[in-house]
Amino acid sequence: MQNKKVIVTIKDSVGALPRIIQIFARRGFAIEEVHAKTIGENKEVIIIFPADEYIQKIVLGQLNKLVDSIEVKDEV
């Protein structure tokens, strides 16, 4: 498995970042790094995690379903 990088833009609200982390924790997926920075009223979260194509597809689908999620970008 190689490391994948996902950039998620979320509303900067209480509990938004823990909900992103829970997506990984509930499924037993590992997270290598998490970086978050505030941009105006939103927060940009960069997540680096080891995954194959199947795991990546699951994670991206779940991140897109989050209520606080504005944009999800997959970086190669």
C-alpha positions in Angstrom: 0.0 0.0 0.0 1.2 3.5 -0.8 0.3 6.7 1.0 -2.6 8.7 -0.3 -3.2 12.4 0.3 -6.7 13.9 0.6 -7.5 17.6 1.1 -10.9 18.2 2.7 -12.4 21.7 3.1 -14.9 21.8 5.9 -17.0 24.3 7.8 -15.1 25.5 10.8 -17.6 24.2 13.4 -17.4 22.4 16.6 -16.8 18.7 16.1 -16.1 18.8 12.4 -12.5 17.6 12.6 -13.3 14.7 15.0 -16.0 13.4 12.6 -13.4 13.2 9.9 -11.1 11.2 12.1 -14.0 8.9 13.1 -14.4 7.9 9.5 -11.0 6.3 9.7 -11.2 5.0 13.3 -14.5 3.2 12.8 -13.1 1.2 9.9 -9.7 0.5 11.5 -7.9 2.6 8.8 -4.5 4.1 9.8 -3.7 7.8 9.5 -0.1 8.8 8.9 -0.5 12.6 9.2 -3.2 15.2 9.8 -2.7 18.9 9.1 -5.4 21.5 9.6 -5.4 25.2 8.9 -8.1 27.8 9.1 -9.0 29.7 5.9 -11.6 32.4 6.6 -14.7 30.7 8.0 -13.6 27.3 6.7 -10.9 24.8 7.7 -8.6 22.9 5.3 -7.6 19.4 6.5 -4.9 17.5 4.8 -4.9 13.8 5.6 -2.1 11.3 4.6 -3.0 7.6 5.0 -1.8 4.3 3.6 -4.4 2.8 1.3 -5.1 0.8 -1.9 -7.7 1.9 -4.4 -10.6 0.2 -2.6 -9.9 1.8 0.8 -9.4 5.2 -0.9 -12.7 4.9 -2.7 -14.5 4.1 0.6 -12.8 7.0 2.4 -13.6 9.5 -0.3 -17.2 8.5 -0.5 -17.6 8.8 3.3 -15.9 12.2 3.4 -18.2 13.5 0.6 -21.2 12.5 2.7 -20.2 14.6 5.7 -22.6 17.5 6.4 -19.7 19.8 7.2 -17.7 18.8 4.1 -17.5 21.5 1.4 -15.0 20.0 -1.0 -12.9 16.8 -1.1 -9.9 16.7 -3.3 -7.7 13.6 -3.9 -4.1 14.4 -4.6 -1.9 11.9 -6.4 
